[in-house]
Amino acid sequence: MTTIAKYTLVELVNKIKSKEISAVDATNAYVERIQKSKKLNAFVTETLESALEQAKKADEINQKDGALSCAPIAVKDLFCTKNVQTTASSKILKNFIPTYESTVTSKLWDQGAFLLGKLNCDEFAMGSSNETSAYGNVINPYKNNNDDLVPGGSSGGCSSAVAADLTSATVGTDTGGSIRQPAAFTGIVGLKPTYGRCSRWGIVAFASSLDQAGPMTKDVADSALMLDVISGHDEKDSTSANVKKGEFLKNLNKDIKGLKVGIPKEYIVDNMPKAIQSLWDKGIELMKDSGAIIKNISLPHTKYALPTYYIVAPAEASSNLARYDGVKYGFRAPGKDLIEMYENTRAQGFGNEVKRRIMIGTYVLSSGYYDAYYLKAQQVRRLIKNDFDSVFNEVDTILTPTAPSSAFKIGDKTEDPISMYLNDVFTVPVNLAGLPAISLPGGLDETGLPLGLQLIGKSFDEQTVLNAAYALEEKIGFQSQVKDWWM
Amino acid sequence: MSINKETVKKISKLSRIASNEQFEDSMIKDLNSILTFVEQLNELNIKNIEPLSSVVEQKLFQREDVVKIMNEKEDVLKNSPHKNENYFVVPKVIE
């Protein structure tokens, strides 16, 4: 059974289609592992029985078409799933049962996949370690001696579940690095598509001008397959792009001879661990070996990306989260009048990090401060995007590390919000500019923990990013070091 | 700019988040450190730079104006923590 759960998504679907394995066997392989993996706390809600029923039915009527035929898939608990609790890992949405399905997840089920459950994340996707969840910490399948490590965040349940073979693949969301950083921390592949590539309809909103759904998978080909399925224009999301749908898996090609790869000097940050620098150097060498042309580039406003993000994202969040008022759905705390009911509901329903961001967002949008903070941040956002626009006249893709460290110990960075925010230093600029970027495992640090390399592409050019990652993946030859110690 | 207790009280009111002494103290500390961090932006000359609020470059599209049956009453009310017949129930608003 364990071998089935180790297959990549592409392998699994092929074996199901060729009838080498049944849908029930495939589903059982994941169900058994999920039941033995409570320690990782990757799931907020499990739907194992209904997944097994669907598998049984698919075997009976022999329905094996669809690009994701009979693949058992758990998704981040930020996607609304019809009749299945959706919490955004917040107390305020406990017992919220959507009466509709998000566009992205409905595309998975349309292609034959089954829902295994909903994966833990930082509350409302606000965090970089999965420690802000109201449903407890998620544990990284990688360990540092005897210490439990964070799986990254916000899509920490997703990264832990893929690395621990608890789902064949998953979809996460990425507002400032929430797909790529957890992917790097757990030795898997995570792709943030171009803003607008995938519909945001039915996804619990955090920062609407930055949020984007994307695949988290065992390898690059799996991400290409998942992107084929979940992308596409949706009239229910006015920011969803009306562009031609790609055929990412079909066009996956590791020949990157002549590809121009930019290396931004501003990504060499203070106190960058040696292991990260040597990983980056190794990535550059391997790209050269594959025939790519390396160019040194400059993205001069990089250091302003995090400060910009921590104005723009909370501002949008404070507005998006205004809807949680205890009236229409979710948790309600009593109060003597309407206002007090709102205030008590939100004080008790939201966790500390969410409150911090609502407060910051409200402040920077408030009368007298709007120009000094919010408007200024939007102007700097333009400069950051201009930096990318101008270097993409010279290069096809940009290679950087994904995160400035490997996975850290639980509790290490919870005291100081800024030290947590710094985790996203390499991932945030991409969200501000709306670009696609992928993180793939690049190797291990001196303590045996995975490190990620990031490739950034031009708007709507996920294919180049995927191809470069595909070439790099083969050269790196990363093997998962997960040892199932929790079972 | 630094945030004092009065400002925290005002923002928590605007945010509709009930406040108490402990909350105010921790927010004064956290919000000030976050604001100091974001104020790095003051180093930049941003005169005449057009603000970027969205990276989407397409025009808003329009749908055909046809009636679709969705979000039916029962569905809409289903998740309410307090409802009565076809209404959401809230504490008394008008005296």
Boltz contact constraints between the chains, C-beta under 6 A:
constraints:
  - contact:
      token1: [A, 96]
      token2: [B, 79]
      max_distance: 6.0
  - contact:
      token1: [A, 99]
      token2: [B, 75]
      max_distance: 6.0
  - contact:
      token1: [A, 99]
      token2: [B, 78]
      max_distance: 6.0
  - contact:
      token1: [A, 195]
      token2: [B, 55]
      max_distance: 6.0
  - contact:
      token1: [A, 196]
      token2: [B, 56]
      max_distance: 6.0
  - contact:
      token1: [A, 209]
      token2: [B, 54]
      max_distance: 6.0
  - contact:
      token1: [A, 235]
      token2: [B, 63]
      max_distance: 6.0
  - contact:
      token1: [A, 238]
      token2: [B, 60]
      max_distance: 6.0
  - contact:
      token1: [A, 239]
      token2: [B, 56]
      max_distance: 6.0
  - contact:
      token1: [A, 307]
      token2: [B, 38]
      max_distance: 6.0
  - contact:
      token1: [A, 307]
      token2: [B, 40]
      max_distance: 6.0
  - contact:
      token1: [A, 307]
      token2: [B, 41]
      max_distance: 6.0
  - contact:
      token1: [A, 310]
      token2: [B, 38]
      max_distance: 6.0
  - contact:
      token1: [A, 311]
      token2: [B, 38]
      max_distance: 6.0
  - contact:
      token1: [A, 327]
      token2: [B, 88]
      max_distance: 6.0
  - contact:
      token1: [A, 327]
      token2: [B, 90]
      max_distance: 6.0
  - contact:
      token1: [A, 328]
      token2: [B, 80]
      max_distance: 6.0
  - contact:
      token1: [A, 329]
      token2: [B, 79]
      max_distance: 6.0
  - contact:
      token1: [A, 332]
      token2: [B, 81]
      max_distance: 6.0
  - contact:
      token1: [A, 337]
      token2: [B, 91]
      max_distance: 6.0
  - contact:
      token1: [A, 338]
      token2: [B, 90]
      max_distance: 6.0
  - contact:
      token1: [A, 338]
      token2: [B, 91]
      max_distance: 6.0
  - contact:
      token1: [A, 338]
      token2: [B, 93]
      max_distance: 6.0
  - contact:
      token1: [A, 341]
      token2: [B, 91]
      max_distance: 6.0
  - contact:
      token1: [A, 342]
      token2: [B, 16]
      max_distance: 6.0
  - contact:
      token1: [A, 343]
      token2: [B, 16]
      max_distance: 6.0
  - contact:
      token1: [A, 343]
      token2: [B, 18]
      max_distance: 6.0
  - contact:
      token1: [A, 344]
      token2: [B, 18]
      max_distance: 6.0
  - contact:
      token1: [A, 346]
      token2: [B, 16]
      max_distance: 6.0
  - contact:
      token1: [A, 346]
      token2: [B, 17]
      max_distance: 6.0
  - contact:
      token1: [A, 347]
      token2: [B, 17]
      max_distance: 6.0
  - contact:
      token1: [A, 347]
      token2: [B, 18]
      max_distance: 6.0
  - contact:
      token1: [A, 355]
      token2: [B, 17]
      max_distance: 6.0
  - contact:
      token1: [A, 356]
      token2: [B, 30]
      max_distance: 6.0
  - contact:
      token1: [A, 358]
      token2: [B, 15]
      max_distance: 6.0
  - contact:
      token1: [A, 359]
      token2: [B, 11]
      max_distance: 6.0
  - contact:
      token1: [A, 359]
      token2: [B, 15]
      max_distance: 6.0
  - contact:
      token1: [A, 360]
      token2: [B, 34]
      max_distance: 6.0
  - contact:
      token1: [A, 362]
      token2: [B, 11]
      max_distance: 6.0
  - contact:
      token1: [A, 362]
      token2: [B, 14]
      max_distance: 6.0
  - contact:
      token1: [A, 362]
      token2: [B, 15]
      max_distance: 6.0
  - contact:
      token1: [A, 363]
      token2: [B, 11]
      max_distance: 6.0
  - contact:
      token1: [A, 375]
      token2: [B, 51]
      max_distance: 6.0
  - contact:
      token1: [A, 376]
      token2: [B, 41]
      max_distance: 6.0
  - contact:
      token1: [A, 378]
      token2: [B, 51]
      max_distance: 6.0
  - contact:
      token1: [A, 378]
      token2: [B, 52]
      max_distance: 6.0
  - contact:
      token1: [A, 378]
      token2: [B, 53]
      max_distance: 6.0
  - contact:
      token1: [A, 379]
      token2: [B, 46]
      max_distance: 6.0
  - contact:
      token1: [A, 379]
      token2: [B, 49]
      max_distance: 6.0
  - contact:
      token1: [A, 379]
      token2: [B, 51]
      max_distance: 6.0
  - contact:
      token1: [A, 380]
      token2: [B, 41]
      max_distance: 6.0
  - contact:
      token1: [A, 381]
      token2: [B, 52]
      max_distance: 6.0
  - contact:
      token1: [A, 382]
      token2: [B, 49]
      max_distance: 6.0
  - contact:
      token1: [A, 382]
      token2: [B, 52]
      max_distance: 6.0
  - contact:
      token1: [A, 385]
      token2: [B, 52]
      max_distance: 6.0
  - contact:
      token1: [A, 417]
      token2: [B, 30]
      max_distance: 6.0
  - contact:
      token1: [A, 418]
      token2: [B, 33]
      max_distance: 6.0
  - contact:
      token1: [A, 418]
      token2: [B, 37]
      max_distance: 6.0
  - contact:
      token1: [A, 434]
      token2: [B, 55]
      max_distance: 6.0
